[in-house]
Amino acid sequence: MSGLIPVAEALNRVLASVAAPLGSETVPLPQAAGRTLAADVVATRTQPPFPASAMDGYAVRSADAGVEGARLRLIGTSAAGHGFGGSLGAGEAVRIFTGAPVPRGADAILIQEDARADGGAVHVVEPVEPNRFIRRAGLDFSAGETLLAAGMSLDARRLALAAAAGHPRLSVRRKPRVAILATGDELVEPGAEPAWDQIVASNGLALAALAAEAGAEILDLGIAADDHGALEDAFRRARAARADLLVTLGGASVGDHDLVQAALAREGLELGFWRVALRPGKPLMHGRLGDMLVIGLPGNPVSSIVCGLLFVVPAIRALQGDPQAGADRSEPATLGRDLPANDGRADYMRASLTNAPGRLPVADPEQRQDSSMLAVLGRAEALLIRAPHEPAARAGDPCRIIRLDRRLL
């Protein structure tokens, strides 16, 4: 379609416009949740730092406990945080608990189910082999080993790993400052009473939620009227706040009341592209205003949210140095009903999913796909992707989806 660029090219241009990741700061580990690593995390210690028991039982020498009925003399106890400091000799055993250090001289754990205690002695019920139920030192990781790479997002499991590796603080990327501006005389803030010819603004709230989940710090510029002065004032506030990314909602087309692109041009916008071969979301704008990246989203609610997922979230991840910022998030599925041939735009259809064990999910696109219908998007579980000029498809054909019920990172 003349003048429209493909979705993949548009995304590549957005990511290429991020000159370099943002600067870094060091924060305490509890404050690092959801942040992006600016440097590799290298283990400062070995885990476990000693051979440890994997079970409750008795630390023994396998040479003594390899025969059923063998009798061993108990000489002590090893518990987590209270290890047995002596050495194990021939015919001896130490009572041991999970996670406790294995005493010197022991090479196996006789689990308590396979033993019978009798006063100061232990009888072997089931013989044990060498190294049984012992976690060797360094089984998890060793000092000097790189455990987490720069660009990774820090979730619960990675924070736990960093803590275990001996890091009370981590170097993370500064949170991108994302300014969000809704535009249009027809909009009122949630909670306000709209006039008969107005609607309640919802896009800004949705994009703020998407951006925050992707790791951004949000600057809400409110709603600007369809007026050059109001728009230019909002742009200047974004620049004064040193926003890294300005996201505008609505007004990016070329109608009589679509003033955003013209107002940005008057401020010095370096236009990257305008209009993408995409449904919903054709009137998408991208460029730079000085050091600030600009993404202009369509005003229709569904269009803005879909474009936010496809372009704004990757841009925020790229600003944080995520090497997978532009990675394909789609997955295979099976089509739930027949669809006609597609035109020249990539289509991201709202769809429900049916899941069955051992099978790909079945994606059933909603009958009505109007880009103004938030109720349809609200009950959808995925976006069903149809490539430009894709031929007619039948129920049961393979397809690809992006799940809407999964985290973005």
Secondary structure, 3 states (H helix, E strand, C coil): CCCCECHHHHHHHHHHCCCCCCCEEEEEHHHCCCCEECCCEECCCCECCCCEECCCEEEECHHHHCCCCCEEEEEEEEECCECCCCECCCCEEEEECCCCECCECCCEEEEHHHEEEECCEEEECCCCCCCCCEECCCCCECCCCEEECCCCECCHHHHHHHHHCCCCEEEEECCCEEEEEEECCCEECCCCCCCCCCEECCHHHHHHHHHHHCCCEEEEEEEECCCHHHHHHHHHHHHHCCCCEEEEECCCCCCCCCCHHHHHHHHCCEEEEECECEECCCCCEEEEECCEEEEEECCCHHHHHHHHHHHHHHHHHHHCCCCCCCCCCCEEEEECCCECCCCCCEEEEEEEEECCCCCCCEEEECCCCCCCCHHHHHHCCEEEEECCCCCCECCCCEEEEEECCCCCC
